[in-house]
C-alpha cells in the first residue's frame, strides 16, 4: 500500500471495480484516512461540479504517490485520530468482543498515512474534517485553491448549500436495520454511541495515539 508500483499491480488484481487509480486525465486527487468524510464530500463535489473527473476513496500512501506521478493536485481531508479510528473500527469489526489488535493496526495505519501527508504538506492541500462539517462550502474554497482550471461561481455555493440541507433531511428520515445503523450511519444513535465510547477507551490507552494526535495537530496548524 506504500509502494506506488506494487499498489498499482495490487489494485488491478484486487481493487474495487467502482474506483479508479489517479491518472493524468483527472482534475485532481481527493482522499483521506477512512471515516474522514470521504464519501460525504465526494458526493457533494460530484453533485455541485459533475463535470470534474477525479480519483477518490483509495486511502493509501501508494495512491497519493500515483497522483504525484501523474502531476495531479492533491486534496486530503484529515480528521482527529480518536474519532476516525473509533468510527472505522465500529464499521469493520463484527465481533462481540473488543479486538485490541485491530485497533492497534488502525492507529498504526493512521500514523503511517499522516506521516506521509505531513512530509509532503508543501505540495498537498490539507483540509480539516471538523471545519468542513461546520462549513461545507469550504470544500469549494479548497478546490479553488488547487492549481486547476476551475471557475466556481456563487451559484455553485448555493447548490452546495441546498444539497447539504437536503442530505440532512434525508438522514433524519432514513430507517435502517439496527446492524446497519450501528456500523455505517453517521447519524447519532444510542447503541452506536455506547459502543464507540468503549472503543475510544481502548484507543486512548494505545501507546501510538499520542504520535497520531501530534501529527494531526501539526497538520492543522
Secondary structure as the mmCIF struct_conf table of DSSP 4:
data_model
#
loop_
_struct_conf.conf_type_id
_struct_conf.id
_struct_conf.beg_label_comp_id
_struct_conf.beg_label_asym_id
_struct_conf.beg_label_seq_id
_struct_conf.end_label_comp_id
_struct_conf.end_label_asym_id
_struct_conf.end_label_seq_id
HELX_RH_AL_P HELX_RH_AL_P1 UNK A 4 UNK A 14
BEND BEND1 UNK A 15 UNK A 15
TURN_TY1_P TURN_TY1_P1 UNK A 17 UNK A 18
TURN_TY1_P TURN_TY1_P2 UNK A 24 UNK A 25
BEND BEND2 UNK A 26 UNK A 27
STRN STRN1 UNK A 28 UNK A 32
BEND BEND3 UNK A 33 UNK A 37
HELX_RH_AL_P HELX_RH_AL_P2 UNK A 38 UNK A 48
TURN_TY1_P TURN_TY1_P3 UNK A 50 UNK A 51
STRN STRN2 UNK A 54 UNK A 56
BEND BEND4 UNK A 60 UNK A 60
HELX_RH_AL_P HELX_RH_AL_P3 UNK A 61 UNK A 69
TURN_TY1_P TURN_TY1_P4 UNK A 70 UNK A 71
STRN STRN3 UNK A 73 UNK A 78
HELX_RH_AL_P HELX_RH_AL_P4 UNK A 81 UNK A 92
BEND BEND5 UNK A 96 UNK A 97
HELX_RH_AL_P HELX_RH_AL_P5 UNK A 100 UNK A 119
TURN_TY1_P TURN_TY1_P5 UNK A 120 UNK A 120
HELX_RH_3T_P HELX_RH_3T_P1 UNK A 121 UNK A 123
STRN STRN4 UNK A 124 UNK A 128
HELX_RH_AL_P HELX_RH_AL_P6 UNK A 129 UNK A 134
TURN_TY1_P TURN_TY1_P6 UNK A 136 UNK A 137
HELX_RH_AL_P HELX_RH_AL_P7 UNK A 138 UNK A 144
TURN_TY1_P TURN_TY1_P7 UNK A 145 UNK A 145
BEND BEND6 UNK A 146 UNK A 148
HELX_RH_AL_P HELX_RH_AL_P8 UNK A 154 UNK A 173
HELX_RH_AL_P HELX_RH_AL_P9 UNK A 178 UNK A 184
BEND BEND7 UNK A 187 UNK A 187
HELX_RH_AL_P HELX_RH_AL_P10 UNK A 190 UNK A 204
TURN_TY1_P TURN_TY1_P8 UNK A 205 UNK A 205
TURN_TY1_P TURN_TY1_P9 UNK A 207 UNK A 208
HELX_RH_AL_P HELX_RH_AL_P11 UNK A 209 UNK A 219
TURN_TY1_P TURN_TY1_P10 UNK A 220 UNK A 220
#
